[in-house]
Amino acid sequence: MAKLLLFLNAFYLGLGTFFSFYLAPLLFKVLEKEYAGRVVEKVFPVYFGLGLILGSLSLILGFRLGKWVVIVMILNLIILAFQEFYVLPISHHFKFTDYETFMRWHGISMVLNLIHLLLVFVLCIKLYLIL
């Protein structure tokens, strides 16, 4: 079970790290800001949705591995749900009405994403040590 959880979470960690630290910044370097924003705006719901699916599966499968795994997965699910269902809609709204407020929410989103990825990284280390 731990190997499957490690695989799922390592895959998501790689995907999230690649998107957050390479692909999104690259899009903003090579495309006009408006077009890059449109692309990234379409990717975020899929990215956070995939995280919710894999996080839920990890939570269900991780119950046998101890309380620590469950707590980390619950924290991750809370962060992802908050991002998907609260931060993204608010950011989208303010993007067109108040750019300064949009940038504030964008910063919040970036910090939450970093915390989420760090939690997944710590979970991967913990799962690796269990093997």
N, C-alpha and C positions, 0 to 999 in steps of 0.2 A: 504494500500500500504506500509506503513512504517513497518508493522509487517513482510510482506514478505521480504522486503529489509533487515530488521534486521536478519531474519532467514538465508537468503542467505549469508550475510556478516559474521555473527557469525559462520556459518558452515565453511566458507572458512578460517576465522581467526583461528578456532580450528585446521583445517587440516594443515594450514601453520605453526602454532606454534608447533604442534605435530611433523611434518616432520622436521622442521628446528632445533628445540631444543632438540628433543628426538631421533627420528628414525635415522636421518643422523649421528649424533655423535655415536649412538649405533652401527650402521653398521661398522663404522671405528674402533670401539673398538673390535668387535667380529670377523670381517673378515679381511683378508689381505687387505692392502691398495688398491691394484689393483682391487680386486673383489668388494670391497665397492664402489670404484669410478665408476665401471661399473654400479652398481645398481642405484646409485644416479644420474648418467648421464642419465639414462633412465627415471627417475622419473621427473626430472626438466622440460622437455618440456610439460609433462602432467600437472604438477603443475602450471606452468605459463600460459599454454593454458586454463586451467580451470579458472584461475584468470581473463584472458581476456574475457572469455565468461560471467562469473558472473559479472565482472566489467562493461561490455557493457550492460548487462541486468539491472544492478543497475543504470547505467547512464540513460537509457531510462525510467525506472520506477521512477527514482528520480527527474526528471524535475519538478514535481508538488510540491516537498518538499522544493524547494528553491535553490538559487544560491550556497550556501555553500556545499550542497551535490554534486551538479554538479561539482564544482571545485575540491573537494576531489576525485571524481571518475575519472575525466579527468587526474589528477596527477597520480593516481594509474594505469590507462591505459597506460600512457606514460612510467612509470617505468616498467610495465610488458612487454610492446612491446619492449622496449629497452633491457630488459633481454632476452626475447625469441629470438629476431631476430638479436641482435648485440652481446651482451655479451656471450651468450652460444656458438655461432659459433666461435667467436674469442678464447674463453677459450679452446674449443675443439681442435682447430688448434694448439695453443701453448702448450697444454698438451703433445704433442708428439715431438715438435720441440724446445721449450724453457721453461723449467719447472719454472724458476724464473718469467718469464713474465706471465705464467699461474697462478702462485700463486698471483701475483698482481691483475690479472683480477678476480680471485676467491674472493679476498678481496673486490673488488668493488662490485661483485655480492652479497656478504654477507651483505654489508652495504645497498645496494639498497633493498634487501629483508627485512631487518630490518625496513627501512623507510616505505616500502610498508605495512608491517604488522602493524606498528604503525598507519599509516593512516587508515587502516581498523578498528583498535581498536577505534580510535577517531570517525570514522563514526558510529560504533556500539553504542557508548555512545550517540552520537547526535541523532541517530534514536530511541534509548531507551527513551531519554528525550522528543521526539516528541509524543510518545505514550500516 
